[in-house]
Amino acid sequence: MCQLLALNCAVPTAATFSFTGFAARGGITDHHDDGWGMAFFEDRACRLFVDHRPSAHSPLADLVKRWPIKSTNIVAHLRKATRGPVVLENCHPFLRQLGTRHWIFAHNGDLPDYIPSLTGRYRPVGETDSERAFCALLDGLCERFEEREPDLDELFDQLQALTREIAAHGVFNFMMSNGQVLFTHCSTHLYYVERSWPFSTAQLVDADVSIDFSHHMSPEDAVAVVATSPLTDEAWTRFAPGTLAMFRDGRLTRTADVPVPPHVLEKACLPLEKVGAESRLDAVG
């Protein structure tokens, strides 16, 4: 399976610290070495970097680690290929336009029997089930809202219905953003941490790097970091399987329950009696 990382921030923030640890999982501390990608929103559009080489050994990843690009919504992905060869067009995140905004999507999981009927408005470039699912999500949003830009609660409600349909086919952990907010869905494994004033010190799990956020952040800053597994020694909260979440301005603002099929939980060795989506599992360091 792949690895996911996203940041949602109240003010534009750099992700160099988080990405330094995350990138090590692409060939040093873990084996997710079939390509990587990272997207940084700047209002309605985004900067997208993708590479089919392992992030731990990619010159492009080294550039991103050193370049403090500031953004309010950032999505990154490390690929462990299950469907489609190791080529650039199969690297996440994927980018498409819906209305007057760019949308970004990254997926961790497997949808073995998911073959959606696409309208042709959005078509995959590569061969992954992930990109097909993204095209289906955008098709559904486009059909529901046409040319109108919905408010965020309407958007969340429609995304919940679309996610329910796709998640019935397999493991569907994803991160998705339109530059305003960050949407995440947990089928099996997903954690988050919220940072706000007064900030403290954090140590990366995958690299001998620490930072005192109080020296770099102001009282106006707030940052939510979401990842497949904790990146630091902070107290992270694990999402219950089935949780669809929306983050805005560095805070978790809304959740909903999208039931995970029993066969998906069993395959992931998770208990069938899961915690409800409105409650949070124990924090981990």
matplotlib code that plots the C-alpha trace (Angstrom):
import matplotlib.pyplot as plt

x = [0.0, 1.0, 1.6, -0.3, 0.5, -1.4, -1.3, -4.1, -3.1, -4.7, -2.0, 0.5, 3.0, 6.1, 6.1, 9.8, 10.0, 7.2, 8.3, 11.9, 10.6, 7.9, 10.3, 12.6, 9.8, 10.3, 13.4, 15.2, 12.9, 10.2, 9.7, 7.2, 9.7, 7.6, 7.4, 6.2, 4.4, 3.5, 1.0, 1.0, -2.1, -1.8, -5.4, -7.3, -4.2, -1.5, 2.2, 2.5, 5.8, 5.8, 8.6, 8.6, 11.9, 12.0, 11.5, 14.5, 16.8, 15.1, 16.9, 13.4, 12.5, 15.8, 14.7, 11.3, 13.0, 15.2, 12.6, 10.1, 7.1, 4.3, 0.7, -2.5, -3.3, -0.5, -1.0, 1.8, 2.0, 4.5, 3.6, 3.9, 2.6, -0.4, -2.0, -0.1, 3.6, 6.1, 5.8, 5.2, 1.6, 0.7, 2.3, 0.0, -1.3, -3.5, -4.7, -7.8, -9.9, -13.5, -15.3, -12.7, -10.4, -7.8, -8.5, -5.9, -6.3, -4.1, -5.2, -3.8, -5.6, -6.9, -10.2, -9.8, -13.3, -14.1, -14.7, -16.8, -18.9, -17.3, -19.0, -15.9, -15.5, -12.7, -10.6, -7.5, -4.1, -2.5, -3.6, -4.3, -7.6, -6.9, -7.1, -10.3, -11.8, -10.7, -12.4, -15.5, -15.6, -15.2, -17.9, -20.3, -19.5, -19.8, -23.2, -24.5, -23.4, -22.9, -21.3, -22.3, -19.7, -21.3, -20.7, -18.4, -21.2, -23.0, -19.7, -19.0, -22.5, -22.1, -18.6, -19.9, -22.5, -19.8, -17.3, -19.8, -20.3, -16.6, -15.5, -17.8, -15.3, -12.2, -9.7, -10.2, -8.0, -7.7, -6.9, -8.5, -8.4, -9.7, -7.5, -10.1, -10.3, -8.8, -11.0, -9.7, -11.3, -10.0, -10.9, -8.1, -5.2, -5.1, -3.8, -3.8, -2.3, -3.4, -0.8, -1.6, -0.3, 1.6, 3.6, 6.0, 9.0, 8.6, 11.0, 10.7, 10.2, 12.0, 15.0, 17.2, 15.6, 13.6, 12.1, 10.8, 7.7, 7.4, 10.5, 8.9, 5.1, 2.9, -0.4, -2.3, -0.9, -2.8, -1.7, -3.4, -1.2, -2.7, -0.7, -1.0, 1.1, 2.5, 5.5, 6.6, 6.7, 3.7, 0.3, -1.4, -5.1, -6.1, -9.3, -11.9, -12.3, -15.0, -14.4, -14.8, -13.3, -13.0, -10.2, -10.3, -7.9, -5.8, -8.7, -10.9, -14.3, -16.6, -16.7, -19.2, -19.3, -19.0, -19.3, -16.4, -17.4, -16.6, -14.3, -12.2, -11.8, -11.0, -8.3, -6.7, -6.8, -9.1, -11.9, -15.4, -16.8, -15.2, -15.4, -18.0, -16.8, -17.8, -15.5, -11.7, -9.4, -6.6, -3.9, -0.5, 3.0]
y = [0.0, 3.6, 6.4, 9.7, 13.1, 16.4, 19.7, 22.1, 25.5, 28.8, 30.8, 29.7, 27.3, 25.4, 21.6, 21.0, 19.5, 17.0, 16.1, 15.4, 12.6, 11.5, 11.2, 8.9, 6.3, 6.1, 3.9, 4.4, 3.7, 2.0, 0.4, 2.8, 3.4, 3.3, 7.1, 10.1, 13.4, 16.6, 19.4, 22.9, 25.1, 28.8, 30.0, 28.3, 26.7, 24.5, 23.6, 19.9, 17.8, 14.1, 11.7, 7.9, 7.5, 6.8, 9.9, 9.0, 9.2, 11.7, 15.0, 16.6, 15.5, 17.0, 20.3, 20.2, 19.5, 22.6, 24.9, 26.3, 26.6, 28.0, 26.9, 26.5, 23.1, 20.5, 16.9, 14.3, 10.7, 7.8, 5.0, 1.3, 0.0, -2.5, -1.6, -0.1, 0.1, 2.4, 5.3, 9.0, 9.0, 6.6, 8.8, 10.6, 13.2, 13.6, 17.0, 18.0, 21.2, 21.4, 24.7, 27.5, 25.5, 22.9, 19.7, 17.4, 13.7, 11.0, 7.5, 4.6, 1.3, -1.1, -1.1, -4.4, -4.6, -0.9, 0.0, 3.1, 4.3, 7.6, 10.4, 11.4, 14.7, 13.2, 10.3, 8.6, 9.3, 6.4, 2.9, 3.1, 2.4, 5.5, 7.8, 6.1, 6.8, 10.4, 10.8, 9.2, 11.6, 14.6, 13.3, 13.0, 16.5, 18.0, 16.2, 17.4, 21.0, 21.7, 25.1, 26.3, 26.5, 24.8, 25.9, 23.6, 21.8, 20.9, 19.7, 17.6, 16.0, 15.0, 13.7, 11.6, 9.9, 9.4, 8.0, 5.5, 4.1, 3.7, 2.5, -0.5, -1.9, -2.0, 0.0, 3.7, 5.9, 9.2, 12.9, 15.5, 19.3, 22.2, 24.8, 25.9, 22.8, 19.4, 16.3, 13.0, 9.5, 6.6, 3.0, 1.4, 3.6, 7.4, 9.7, 13.5, 16.0, 19.7, 22.3, 25.7, 28.4, 27.9, 25.6, 23.0, 20.8, 17.8, 15.1, 13.2, 9.4, 8.7, 11.1, 12.6, 16.0, 18.1, 21.5, 24.0, 25.4, 28.3, 29.8, 29.7, 30.2, 33.0, 33.0, 33.3, 30.0, 26.7, 23.5, 20.1, 17.3, 14.1, 11.0, 7.2, 6.8, 9.4, 11.3, 12.7, 12.0, 14.2, 12.9, 11.9, 10.8, 7.8, 8.1, 5.4, 3.4, 4.9, 8.5, 11.2, 14.4, 18.1, 20.3, 24.1, 26.8, 24.2, 22.6, 19.5, 21.1, 18.2, 14.4, 11.8, 8.0, 6.1, 2.4, 0.2, -3.3, -6.1, -7.9, -4.7, -4.6, -8.3, -8.1, -5.2, -7.1, -4.5, -5.3, -5.5, -3.6, -0.3, 3.0, 5.4, 8.2, 10.9, 9.5, 9.5, 6.6, 7.0, 9.4, 7.9, 9.4]
z = [0.0, -0.5, 2.0, 2.3, 3.7, 3.8, 5.5, 5.9, 7.4, 8.5, 6.8, 4.1, 5.7, 4.5, 4.7, 4.5, 8.0, 7.4, 3.9, 5.1, 7.3, 4.8, 1.9, 3.9, 3.7, 0.0, 0.1, 3.4, 6.4, 4.3, 0.9, -0.8, -3.6, -6.8, -7.3, -5.4, -5.8, -4.0, -4.7, -3.2, -3.7, -4.3, -4.2, -7.1, -8.8, -7.6, -8.1, -8.8, -8.6, -9.5, -10.1, -10.8, -8.9, -5.1, -3.0, -0.9, -3.9, -6.1, -7.0, -7.4, -3.8, -2.6, -4.2, -2.5, 0.9, 0.5, -1.0, 1.6, -0.6, 1.5, 1.0, 2.9, 1.4, 0.6, -0.5, -0.9, -1.9, -1.9, -4.3, -3.8, -7.1, -7.1, -10.4, -13.4, -14.0, -12.4, -14.8, -14.4, -15.4, -12.6, -9.9, -7.4, -6.7, -9.7, -10.9, -12.7, -13.1, -11.8, -12.3, -11.7, -9.4, -9.6, -7.6, -6.2, -5.2, -3.8, -2.8, -0.7, -1.1, -3.7, -5.6, -7.6, -9.1, -9.5, -13.1, -13.1, -16.0, -16.8, -18.8, -20.7, -19.0, -17.0, -18.2, -16.7, -18.2, -16.4, -15.5, -11.8, -10.0, -8.0, -11.0, -12.2, -8.8, -8.9, -12.3, -11.0, -8.0, -10.2, -12.6, -9.7, -8.4, -11.9, -12.4, -9.1, -9.2, -13.0, -13.3, -9.9, -7.2, -4.1, -0.5, 1.5, 3.4, 0.2, -1.2, 1.8, 1.6, -2.0, -1.5, 1.3, -1.0, -3.7, -1.3, 0.1, -3.4, -4.2, -0.7, -1.1, -3.6, -1.4, 0.6, -0.2, 2.0, 0.2, 0.4, -1.8, -2.0, -4.1, -2.4, 0.1, 2.3, 2.7, 2.5, 3.9, 4.1, 6.2, 5.2, 7.3, 8.5, 8.8, 11.6, 12.3, 14.6, 15.1, 15.9, 17.3, 19.7, 21.9, 19.7, 21.0, 19.8, 17.5, 16.5, 13.2, 13.4, 10.2, 10.4, 13.1, 12.8, 15.3, 15.3, 17.9, 16.1, 18.6, 16.9, 13.5, 14.0, 15.3, 17.3, 14.0, 12.7, 13.0, 11.1, 10.7, 9.5, 8.2, 7.4, 6.9, 10.1, 12.5, 11.3, 14.7, 18.4, 19.0, 20.2, 16.9, 16.8, 14.8, 12.6, 13.0, 9.8, 7.7, 8.8, 6.1, 7.4, 6.3, 7.5, 7.1, 8.4, 10.2, 12.1, 11.8, 11.1, 10.1, 10.0, 8.8, 8.8, 5.5, 6.4, 5.5, 4.2, 6.6, 4.1, 3.9, 7.7, 7.8, 5.1, 6.9, 10.2, 11.8, 14.3, 12.8, 15.8, 14.9, 16.8, 15.4, 13.2, 15.6, 18.3, 18.2, 19.0, 21.5, 20.7, 20.0, 20.4]

ax = plt.figure().add_subplot(projection="3d")
ax.plot(x, y, z, "-o")
ax.set_aspect("equal")
plt.show()
